[in-house]
Each structure stands twice: as C-alpha cells, then as structure tokens.
Amino acid sequence: MQEVTLEDLHRIQKELGSMRWEYWKSEVLFTFPWWFLIISLTAVLVLWVRTVDRTRLPQIVICGLLTQMICVSLDVTGAELQLWDYPHMLMPWGSRLYSVDLMIGFLFMWIYQYTNSWKQYTLFALTLALLFAFVLEPIAVWMGIYAPYNWHYTYSAPIYFLIAMLTRWAANKVLLLQAASRS
C-alpha cells in the first residue's frame, strides 16, 4: 500500500470541495428540497423567537447549543463514515444538514422551556425522538434530503432521545453550578 501524505489528503480534499460546489450548484440549489429546508428552518426560527421565554433565555440557549454541538458532531461523523449522506443541503460545506440540526436544537429548546419535570420532559423527548426517527427521517428520504447507507431509523430513535436527556441534564447542571457559585 502506498504511503499517503498530507499533501495527498489536501489535494483530494480540494478536489472534493470543488466537486461538492459543482454538485450543489447544479443539483441542489433552488430545488424543491432546498426551498423546503429554507422555509422550514425560517419557520422554526421565527416561531422560536416569538415563543422563547426571555426570562430563562440563557439556560434555554445552553440546552440548544449543546444539542447543536452534539447533532453536528454526529452528523459529520456519520457522513464521513458513510453511514448516511445528505443529497440536498442548504450549503455545500460544513455539516451537510446544518439546517435540520438547528431545527432539532430549537425543538429540544421548546420542550426544555415548556416542561417542568423530568417526567414531562422524558415523555416529550421520547415523542420527539420517535417522530424524528420514524416520521421525519422517512419523509426526508422520500424527498431526497437524507440517504441512509448503513443506517436504520431504529438506530436514530435512541440517539435522539439520549441527546435530549443529556442536554437537559447538562443545562440543569450548569444552572446548579452557577447557583452554587453565588452562595
């Protein structure tokens, strides 16, 4: 096997970036799935801005940012491992489905905001996880937005649920640490 150099990787990455740009311009930009992603993200963002509890904004945003970091990391890793890909994305660079990762973050912030107990939150988190995995992912496949290669919807449901549980726990932990530092 031939030794691979950093220069080889850089050359291939440059070529791949150029190919992604050309593919995106000719096959993605201004298509129905592209517009669907733009409109969906805008709608979720506008609804979130109008409904967010500004008195609890820092803790809600902490939950959303943690969700975002986890979702983007998992999306990039899964795509790099060729478990899935996103034939239609808003932008040809970075996390391929950043718009959906943002929407997941907004939805998790909503359940964080509107639930008062772990029991309520768990029920809503489970409902969202099942909705994401068994309704929205198949719709995204049908629309050509998402292409699972070595992945199944049943793998996604527990991951969505665990992300929701982890982000609520972490956001609450940050608040407890902040309160402890004030006393």
C-alpha positions as CSV (number, residue, x, y, z in Angstrom):
1,M,0.0,0.0,0.0
2,Q,1.3,3.4,-1.0
3,E,2.1,5.9,1.8
4,V,-0.5,8.7,1.9
5,T,0.9,12.2,2.6
6,L,-0.7,15.3,4.0
7,E,-0.3,16.8,0.6
8,D,-2.3,13.9,-0.9
9,L,-5.1,14.5,1.5
10,H,-5.1,18.2,0.9
11,R,-5.3,17.7,-2.9
12,I,-8.1,15.2,-2.6
13,Q,-10.0,17.5,-0.1
14,K,-9.6,20.4,-2.5
15,E,-11.0,18.3,-5.4
16,L,-13.8,17.0,-3.2
17,G,-14.7,20.6,-2.2
18,S,-14.8,21.6,-5.8
19,M,-17.0,18.6,-6.7
20,R,-19.4,19.4,-3.9
21,W,-19.7,23.0,-5.1
22,E,-20.4,22.0,-8.6
23,Y,-22.9,19.3,-7.5
24,W,-24.6,21.7,-5.2
25,K,-24.9,24.4,-7.8
26,S,-26.3,22.1,-10.5
27,E,-28.3,19.5,-8.5
28,V,-29.4,21.2,-5.2
29,L,-29.6,25.0,-5.3
30,F,-33.2,26.2,-5.8
31,T,-34.7,22.7,-5.9
32,F,-37.9,21.8,-4.0
33,P,-35.9,20.1,-1.2
34,W,-33.6,23.1,-0.9
35,W,-36.5,25.5,-0.6
36,F,-38.3,23.2,1.8
37,L,-35.2,23.3,4.1
38,I,-35.0,27.1,3.8
39,I,-38.7,27.6,4.6
40,S,-38.8,25.0,7.4
41,L,-35.7,26.5,9.1
42,T,-37.1,30.0,8.8
43,A,-40.5,29.0,10.2
44,V,-39.0,27.2,13.2
45,L,-36.6,30.1,13.9
46,V,-39.4,32.7,13.7
47,L,-41.7,30.6,16.0
48,W,-38.9,30.0,18.4
49,V,-38.0,33.8,18.6
50,R,-41.7,34.6,19.1
51,T,-42.2,32.0,21.8
52,V,-38.9,31.7,23.7
53,D,-39.1,32.6,27.4
54,R,-36.7,35.5,27.6
55,T,-36.5,35.3,31.4
56,R,-34.9,31.9,31.0
57,L,-33.0,32.6,27.8
58,P,-29.5,31.6,29.0
59,Q,-30.5,28.2,30.2
60,I,-32.7,27.5,27.2
61,V,-29.9,28.6,24.8
62,I,-27.4,26.4,26.7
63,C,-29.7,23.4,26.0
64,G,-30.0,24.4,22.4
65,L,-26.2,24.9,21.9
66,L,-25.4,21.6,23.5
67,T,-27.9,19.9,21.2
68,Q,-26.5,21.7,18.2
69,M,-22.9,20.7,19.1
70,I,-23.8,17.0,19.5
71,C,-26.0,16.8,16.4
72,V,-23.5,18.5,14.2
73,S,-20.7,16.2,15.5
74,L,-22.8,13.1,15.0
75,D,-23.9,14.2,11.5
76,V,-20.4,14.9,10.3
77,T,-19.1,11.7,11.8
78,G,-21.9,9.6,10.3
79,A,-21.4,11.2,6.9
80,E,-17.6,10.7,7.0
81,L,-18.1,7.1,8.0
82,Q,-20.5,6.8,5.1
83,L,-23.4,5.7,7.3
84,W,-25.6,8.3,5.6
85,D,-25.4,11.4,3.4
86,Y,-27.5,14.4,2.5
87,P,-28.0,14.7,-1.3
88,H,-29.8,18.1,-0.7
89,M,-28.4,20.5,1.7
90,L,-28.6,24.3,2.2
91,M,-24.9,24.8,1.7
92,P,-22.2,22.6,0.1
93,W,-19.8,23.0,3.0
94,G,-19.6,22.0,6.7
95,S,-22.2,19.9,8.4
96,R,-24.2,18.8,5.4
97,L,-27.6,19.2,7.1
98,Y,-26.9,22.0,9.5
99,S,-30.4,23.4,8.9
100,V,-32.0,20.3,10.3
101,D,-29.5,20.1,13.2
102,L,-30.6,23.7,14.0
103,M,-34.3,22.7,13.9
104,I,-33.6,19.8,16.2
105,G,-31.9,22.2,18.6
106,F,-34.9,24.6,18.5
107,L,-37.4,21.8,19.1
108,F,-35.3,20.5,22.1
109,M,-35.2,24.0,23.5
110,W,-39.0,24.2,23.3
111,I,-39.5,21.0,25.3
112,Y,-36.9,22.2,27.7
113,Q,-38.8,25.5,28.1
114,Y,-42.3,24.1,28.3
115,T,-41.7,21.1,30.7
116,N,-41.3,21.5,34.4
117,S,-40.3,18.0,35.5
118,W,-38.1,15.2,34.3
119,K,-41.1,13.0,33.8
120,Q,-42.8,15.5,31.4
121,Y,-39.5,16.2,29.6
122,T,-38.8,12.5,29.2
123,L,-42.3,11.9,27.7
124,F,-41.8,14.8,25.2
125,A,-38.2,13.8,24.4
126,L,-39.4,10.2,23.7
127,T,-42.2,11.5,21.5
128,L,-39.8,13.8,19.5
129,A,-37.2,11.0,19.2
130,L,-39.9,8.7,17.7
131,L,-41.3,11.4,15.5
132,F,-37.8,12.3,14.2
133,A,-36.7,8.7,13.6
134,F,-39.9,7.1,12.2
135,V,-41.8,10.0,10.6
136,L,-39.4,12.8,9.6
137,E,-36.4,10.7,8.6
138,P,-38.5,8.6,6.1
139,I,-40.0,11.8,4.8
140,A,-36.5,13.2,4.3
141,V,-35.5,10.0,2.4
142,W,-38.6,10.3,0.2
143,M,-37.8,14.0,-0.5
144,G,-34.2,13.1,-1.4
145,I,-32.8,15.2,1.5
146,Y,-31.4,12.2,3.5
147,A,-29.8,9.0,2.2
148,P,-29.1,6.3,4.8
149,Y,-26.5,3.8,3.6
150,N,-25.5,1.7,6.6
151,W,-28.1,3.1,9.0
152,H,-31.6,2.3,10.0
153,Y,-34.3,4.5,11.6
154,T,-34.3,2.3,14.7
155,Y,-30.7,3.4,15.4
156,S,-31.7,7.0,15.3
157,A,-34.6,7.0,17.9
158,P,-32.5,6.1,21.0
159,I,-29.8,8.6,19.9
160,Y,-32.3,11.5,19.6
161,F,-33.7,10.5,23.0
162,L,-30.2,10.3,24.6
163,I,-29.3,13.7,23.1
164,A,-32.4,15.3,24.6
165,M,-31.8,13.7,28.0
166,L,-28.1,14.7,28.1
167,T,-28.7,18.3,27.1
168,R,-31.4,18.8,29.8
169,W,-29.1,17.2,32.4
170,A,-26.2,19.4,31.3
171,A,-28.2,22.6,31.1
172,N,-29.6,21.9,34.6
173,K,-26.1,21.1,35.9
174,V,-24.8,24.4,34.6
175,L,-27.6,26.2,36.4
176,L,-26.8,24.3,39.7
177,L,-23.1,25.2,39.4
178,Q,-24.0,28.8,38.8
179,A,-26.3,28.9,41.8
180,A,-23.7,27.2,44.0
181,S,-21.1,29.8,42.9
182,R,-23.3,32.6,44.0
183,S,-23.8,31.3,47.6
